[in-house]
Amino acid sequence: MAVNPSSHCVTRSLLALSHRTSSPSVQNPRIISVRAQTPNPDGFNSKKSLHSQARIRSPGSSTSSAIDFLTLCHRLKTTKRKGWINHGIKGPESIADHMYRMALMALITSDLPGGVDRERCIKIAIVHDIAEAIVGDITPSDGVPKAEKSRLEQAALNEMCEVLGGGMRAEEIKELWTEYENNASLEANLVKDFDKVEMILQALEYEMEHGKALDEFFLSTAGKFQTEIGKSWAAEIISRRKSRLENKV
């Protein structure tokens, strides 16, 4: 999300994560320490750490690993999207809110092109921002280079999948995330469009609720939709916004 001035706090948190995830000193790969940062109301992870030992056990303890993983994912429900906070939106959506409506988009669209797997689109939507449970919502104004952002999120994703205990489901999550990150399939193309569509729809809703002008979100996505579905849905949202603005004059 395009946002205003960056936070030094997030930079420190990201540097800490970078140091931790790149360290070769882990002695026992079967035990990892999940240092999930406590989310602040502003959407970033605070400096205070939650130190919880997540033991990666045999397949027989997969229930324990699943609950560990879901507990970590709780942060997606409580971490607010930073772009809205920077624009003065009170009580903005969380990361999980954003991903959920993207998954609904994949579920309800009736004109999928041939060869596009609906179920895979839904899965990609659900996991595409999952690493933000650890790194938080990194925005362009935070000054983190794109390649470094991707590396930090990949490291966080790997840590989360270790918490899950590895195995087929963890590998699938990694595969889906990487596919989206690299824009490497028709499904990823469509979900990337849904990411932008959801953002501008949310921007329109916040304009209506809060009486704010959120032009930045529409300008930053203009001309960047890859699929006919994305272009069509974006055009509908923009048309509704235009009508609303004209009616206000």
PyMOL commands that set and color helices and strands:
alter all, ss='L'
color gray80, all
select helices_A, chain A and resi 8-22+59-78+82-86+95-108+118-127+132-135+140-142+146-164+167-181+186-210+215-221+228-248
alter helices_A, ss='H'
color red, helices_A
select strands_A, chain A and resi 31-39+45-55
alter strands_A, ss='S'
color yellow, strands_A
deselect
rebuild
show_as cartoon
